[in-house]
């Protein structure tokens, strides 16, 4: 392999505060008892992706709909969404176990790229917060600059930037639905590093499955 592409969220970095903790803080800021659980947010998230202009708009639409379904004023849901956005500091992230070691080792003989779903400004804050802003030759903000993963476009953009063919590249990510499916659609091999949020095996088996990023370098990358 000549190039390794990485996902960002819950692959290389994770928030210091989980979404449930931020949602609880948002309810407290608005001065209301919890109107719904963070699981309800996750379950409804996908419904609003296509119609929304960025994550803040998506969250506002989603929270308003959930609030209305629970018998509350949709504007109360929007107020909670605003409070959630204010509470969420995108620079407050930490590296996932093995991330720093994997990037250091792979950079010695691979070209590295990042393909992450999300608003460019939001994701860039995470890179800076984790000290990763200079670790990649190309960064593609899918869903902002291109179609979102699992579409082929963001992977193809990254490979074009690197000048590497899909048959000589692998993508590493935690999401079966976005990372594994998207990599395979674009012709790349895949490394799946599942977390508890997306542990359902992909419909098309990943090329390699690892328990953590340590498996990328200890004892050697799985493609060797």
C-alpha positions as CSV (number, residue, x, y, z in Angstrom):
1,X,0.0,0.0,0.0
2,X,1.2,3.5,-0.9
3,X,-1.4,5.6,0.9
4,X,-3.5,5.3,4.1
5,X,-6.6,7.4,4.5
6,X,-8.2,7.9,7.9
7,X,-11.5,8.8,9.3
8,X,-11.4,11.4,12.1
9,X,-14.3,11.1,14.6
10,X,-14.1,8.1,17.0
11,X,-11.2,6.7,14.8
12,X,-8.4,9.2,15.6
13,X,-10.1,11.5,18.1
14,X,-13.0,11.5,20.4
15,X,-14.7,14.3,22.4
16,X,-13.6,14.9,26.0
17,X,-17.3,15.1,26.8
18,X,-19.7,12.7,25.2
19,X,-22.9,13.8,23.5
20,X,-25.1,12.7,26.4
21,X,-23.2,14.9,28.8
22,X,-23.4,17.9,26.5
23,X,-27.2,17.3,26.0
24,X,-27.7,17.2,29.7
25,X,-25.8,20.5,30.0
26,X,-28.0,22.0,27.2
27,X,-31.2,21.1,29.0
28,X,-29.8,22.7,32.2
29,X,-28.8,25.8,30.3
30,X,-32.3,26.2,28.9
31,X,-33.8,25.5,32.4
32,X,-35.9,22.4,31.5
33,X,-35.9,18.8,32.6
34,X,-34.6,16.4,29.9
35,X,-37.1,16.3,27.0
36,X,-35.5,13.3,25.3
37,X,-32.5,11.0,25.4
38,X,-29.3,11.2,23.3
39,X,-30.4,7.9,21.8
40,X,-33.5,9.6,20.4
41,X,-31.2,12.1,18.7
42,X,-29.0,9.4,17.2
43,X,-32.1,7.5,16.0
44,X,-33.5,10.5,14.2
45,X,-30.3,12.0,12.9
46,X,-30.3,10.5,9.5
47,X,-33.8,11.8,8.7
48,X,-32.5,15.4,8.5
49,X,-29.1,15.0,6.7
50,X,-30.2,15.9,3.2
51,X,-32.4,18.8,4.1
52,X,-30.0,20.5,6.5
53,X,-27.4,23.1,6.0
54,X,-24.7,21.9,8.3
55,X,-24.7,20.2,11.7
56,X,-26.2,23.1,13.7
57,X,-29.2,23.3,11.3
58,X,-29.6,19.5,11.4
59,X,-29.5,19.4,15.2
60,X,-32.1,22.3,15.3
61,X,-34.4,20.5,13.0
62,X,-34.0,17.2,14.7
63,X,-34.5,18.5,18.3
64,X,-37.5,20.5,17.2
65,X,-39.1,17.3,15.6
66,X,-38.3,15.2,18.7
67,X,-39.7,17.9,21.0
68,X,-42.9,18.1,19.0
69,X,-43.3,14.3,19.0
70,X,-43.0,14.4,22.8
71,X,-45.8,17.0,23.1
72,X,-43.5,20.0,23.5
73,X,-43.2,23.3,21.6
74,X,-40.8,22.8,18.7
75,X,-39.2,26.1,19.6
76,X,-38.1,24.6,22.9
77,X,-36.3,21.9,21.0
78,X,-34.6,24.5,18.9
79,X,-33.5,26.4,22.1
80,X,-32.0,23.2,23.4
81,X,-30.1,22.7,20.0
82,X,-28.7,26.2,20.3
83,X,-27.6,25.5,23.9
84,X,-26.0,22.2,22.7
85,X,-24.0,24.1,20.1
86,X,-22.9,26.6,22.6
87,X,-21.8,23.8,25.0
88,X,-19.9,21.8,22.4
89,X,-16.3,22.9,22.1
90,X,-14.9,21.1,19.1
91,X,-11.4,21.7,20.1
92,X,-11.8,19.7,23.3
93,X,-10.9,16.3,21.9
94,X,-8.4,13.6,22.8
95,X,-6.6,11.1,20.7
96,X,-7.9,7.6,20.5
97,X,-5.6,4.8,21.8
98,X,-2.8,4.1,19.4
99,X,-3.5,7.1,17.1
100,X,-0.3,8.9,17.6
101,X,1.9,5.8,17.3
102,X,0.0,4.6,14.2
103,X,0.4,8.0,12.4
104,X,4.1,8.2,13.3
105,X,4.9,4.7,12.1
106,X,2.8,4.8,8.9
107,X,4.1,8.2,7.8
108,X,7.6,6.7,7.4
109,X,6.6,4.8,4.2
110,X,3.0,5.8,3.3
111,X,1.3,9.0,2.2
112,X,-1.4,9.9,4.7
113,X,-4.8,11.5,4.1
114,X,-7.9,12.3,6.1
115,X,-11.5,11.8,4.8
116,X,-14.0,13.0,7.5
117,X,-17.7,13.8,7.4
118,X,-18.5,17.2,8.8
119,X,-18.4,20.9,8.5
120,X,-14.8,22.0,7.6
121,X,-14.6,24.6,10.3
122,X,-15.8,22.2,13.0
123,X,-13.5,19.4,11.9
124,X,-10.5,21.7,11.6
125,X,-10.9,22.7,15.2
126,X,-10.7,19.0,16.2
127,X,-7.5,18.6,14.2
128,X,-5.9,21.6,15.9
129,X,-7.2,20.5,19.4
130,X,-5.6,17.1,18.9
131,X,-2.4,18.4,17.4
132,X,-3.1,16.7,14.1
133,X,-3.3,19.7,11.8
134,X,0.0,19.0,10.1
135,X,-0.1,15.2,9.9
136,X,-1.9,14.7,6.6
137,X,-1.0,15.6,3.0
138,X,-4.6,16.1,2.2
139,X,-7.8,16.6,4.2
140,X,-11.2,16.1,2.6
141,X,-14.2,17.5,4.5
142,X,-16.9,15.2,3.1
143,X,-20.4,16.5,3.3
144,X,-19.0,20.1,3.0
145,X,-16.5,20.1,0.1
146,X,-17.8,16.9,-1.5
147,X,-20.6,14.4,-1.0
148,X,-20.6,12.7,2.4
149,X,-19.2,9.3,3.0
150,X,-20.1,6.6,2.0
151,X,-20.2,8.2,-1.5
152,X,-17.2,7.6,-3.7
153,X,-16.4,11.3,-4.2
154,X,-14.5,12.1,-1.0
155,X,-12.2,9.1,-1.3
156,X,-11.6,9.8,-5.0
157,X,-10.7,13.4,-4.1
158,X,-8.2,12.4,-1.5
159,X,-6.5,9.8,-3.8
160,X,-6.4,12.4,-6.6
161,X,-4.7,14.9,-4.3
162,X,-2.1,12.2,-3.3
163,X,-1.6,10.8,-6.8
164,X,-2.3,7.3,-5.7
165,X,-4.6,4.7,-7.3
166,X,-7.4,3.1,-5.3
167,X,-5.7,-0.4,-5.6
168,X,-2.7,1.0,-3.7
169,X,-4.7,2.6,-0.9
170,X,-6.5,1.6,2.3
171,X,-9.0,3.5,4.4
172,X,-9.2,3.2,8.2
173,X,-12.4,4.0,10.1
174,X,-14.8,3.1,12.8
175,X,-18.0,3.2,10.9
176,X,-19.2,0.2,8.9
177,X,-21.8,2.2,7.0
178,X,-19.6,5.2,6.1
179,X,-16.0,4.1,6.2
180,X,-16.0,0.4,5.1
181,X,-18.9,0.8,2.6
182,X,-17.5,4.0,1.2
183,X,-14.0,2.7,0.9
184,X,-15.2,-0.4,-1.0
185,X,-17.4,1.7,-3.2
186,X,-14.3,3.7,-4.3
187,X,-12.2,0.6,-4.8
188,X,-10.0,0.9,-1.7
189,X,-9.2,-1.8,0.9
190,X,-10.6,-1.1,4.4
191,X,-9.6,-1.4,8.0
192,X,-12.5,-1.4,10.4
193,X,-11.8,-0.4,14.0
194,X,-15.3,-0.6,15.5
195,X,-16.4,1.2,18.5
196,X,-19.5,0.7,20.7
197,X,-21.5,3.2,18.7
198,X,-21.2,1.3,15.4
199,X,-20.2,-2.2,16.2
200,X,-22.7,-4.0,13.8
201,X,-20.5,-5.8,11.2
202,X,-20.6,-4.2,7.8
203,X,-22.8,-5.8,5.0
204,X,-19.6,-6.3,3.0
205,X,-16.8,-7.6,5.3
206,X,-14.0,-5.2,5.9
207,X,-10.6,-6.2,4.4
208,X,-9.2,-6.2,7.9
209,X,-10.8,-5.7,11.3
210,X,-8.8,-4.5,14.3
211,X,-9.5,-4.1,18.0
212,X,-7.6,-0.8,18.1
213,X,-5.3,1.4,16.1
214,X,-2.3,-0.4,17.8
215,X,-3.0,-3.2,15.3
216,X,-1.9,-1.0,12.4
217,X,1.7,-1.1,13.6
218,X,2.1,-3.9,16.1
219,X,3.8,-5.9,14.8
220,X,3.2,-4.5,11.3
221,X,0.4,-3.1,9.1
222,X,-2.1,-5.9,8.3
223,X,-1.5,-5.5,4.5
224,X,2.1,-6.6,4.8
